[in-house]
Amino acid sequence: MEATRWVRSSRIGYTVEAQVQVYRIHIQDFWKTAKPKTIDNARGIPATVRNKKIVVTEERIRKVLKLKDNAQDPTSLSKDDILDGFRGMGYAGDFRQKKEIKEMGLQNIGDLSLM
């Protein structure tokens, strides 16, 4: 279970392990009223949840999920970076063969966005 240990120690460890209750009605309220906007030179999503106005921002998500990263971290990876990541996890296959990439569910392996 080395992969599990790695995820727990990574910058997304808390996010993966935290057990947070999320109510369907809150999600529905959010998506009914959410409209992306730029507020004070920052992108955000103002919405109303249970009659309370909120603004979701990238910075707030990082803080709440305790992501241990910052705004300067990359939000996309090149094909080479992604393939290096798979190799680093012990994948020994040949990514040059499209058939193998498709079997792995990686049809669009160009510049993949993480956000």
C-alpha positions as CSV (number, residue, x, y, z in Angstrom):
1,M,0.0,0.0,0.0
2,E,2.8,2.4,-0.8
3,A,0.4,4.5,-3.0
4,T,-1.9,5.0,0.0
5,R,1.0,6.1,2.2
6,W,2.1,8.5,-0.5
7,V,-1.3,10.1,-0.8
8,R,-1.7,10.5,2.9
9,S,1.7,12.3,3.1
10,S,1.0,14.4,0.0
11,R,-0.4,17.9,-0.2
12,I,-3.9,16.4,-0.7
13,G,-3.7,14.0,2.2
14,Y,-6.2,15.8,4.4
15,T,-8.6,16.3,1.5
16,V,-8.7,12.5,0.8
17,E,-8.9,11.4,4.4
18,A,-11.3,14.0,6.0
19,Q,-14.8,12.8,6.6
20,V,-17.0,15.8,6.0
21,Q,-20.8,15.8,6.0
22,V,-22.1,17.5,2.9
23,Y,-25.9,18.0,2.6
24,R,-27.5,17.6,-0.8
25,I,-29.7,20.7,-0.2
26,H,-26.6,22.8,0.3
27,I,-25.1,21.6,-3.0
28,Q,-28.4,22.3,-4.7
29,D,-28.7,25.8,-3.3
30,F,-25.1,26.6,-4.3
31,W,-25.6,25.5,-7.9
32,K,-28.9,27.3,-8.3
33,T,-27.3,30.6,-7.4
34,A,-23.6,30.3,-8.4
35,K,-22.3,32.7,-11.0
36,P,-18.5,33.0,-11.5
37,K,-17.3,36.6,-11.2
38,T,-14.1,38.6,-10.6
39,I,-14.2,40.3,-7.2
40,D,-11.4,42.6,-6.1
41,N,-9.1,41.2,-8.9
42,A,-9.7,37.6,-7.8
43,R,-11.8,35.0,-9.5
44,G,-14.6,33.6,-7.3
45,I,-18.0,32.1,-7.3
46,P,-20.6,34.0,-5.3
47,A,-23.6,32.0,-4.3
48,T,-26.3,31.8,-1.6
49,V,-26.6,28.6,0.5
50,R,-29.5,28.4,3.0
51,N,-30.0,32.2,2.7
52,K,-26.4,32.9,3.5
53,K,-24.2,34.7,0.9
54,I,-20.8,33.0,0.3
55,V,-18.0,33.4,-2.1
56,V,-15.9,30.4,-3.1
57,T,-12.4,31.3,-4.2
58,E,-9.3,29.2,-5.1
59,E,-7.5,30.5,-2.0
60,R,-10.5,29.5,0.2
61,I,-10.6,26.0,-1.3
62,R,-6.9,25.6,-0.6
63,K,-7.3,26.7,3.0
64,V,-10.4,24.6,3.8
65,L,-9.0,21.5,2.2
66,K,-5.5,22.1,3.7
67,L,-3.9,21.6,0.3
68,K,-0.3,22.5,1.4
69,D,0.2,24.3,-1.9
70,N,0.1,27.9,-3.1
71,A,-1.0,30.0,-6.0
72,Q,2.4,29.6,-7.8
73,D,2.1,25.8,-8.1
74,P,1.4,24.5,-11.6
75,T,-2.2,23.8,-12.5
76,S,-1.4,21.7,-15.6
77,L,1.2,19.2,-16.5
78,S,2.8,18.4,-19.8
79,K,2.5,15.0,-21.3
80,D,6.1,14.2,-20.2
81,D,5.4,15.2,-16.6
82,I,2.3,13.0,-16.5
83,L,4.2,10.0,-18.0
84,D,7.1,10.6,-15.6
85,G,4.5,10.5,-12.7
86,F,3.2,7.1,-13.9
87,R,6.7,5.8,-14.2
88,G,7.5,7.0,-10.7
89,M,4.5,5.1,-9.4
90,G,6.0,1.9,-10.9
91,Y,4.1,1.7,-14.2
92,A,6.4,-0.2,-16.6
93,G,4.3,-0.2,-19.8
94,D,5.1,1.6,-23.1
95,F,3.1,4.8,-23.4
96,R,4.2,5.1,-27.0
97,Q,1.5,2.5,-28.0
98,K,-1.9,4.2,-28.3
99,K,-3.6,0.9,-27.5
100,E,-2.0,0.7,-24.1
101,I,-2.8,4.4,-23.4
102,K,-6.5,3.8,-24.3
103,E,-6.7,0.7,-22.1
104,M,-5.4,2.8,-19.2
105,G,-8.1,5.4,-19.8
106,L,-5.7,8.1,-20.9
107,Q,-7.0,9.0,-24.4
108,N,-6.5,12.7,-24.0
109,I,-3.0,12.8,-22.6
110,G,-1.9,16.1,-24.0
111,D,-1.6,19.1,-21.6
112,L,-4.0,18.0,-18.9
113,S,-5.4,20.5,-16.6
114,L,-5.6,19.7,-12.9
115,M,-8.1,22.3,-12.0
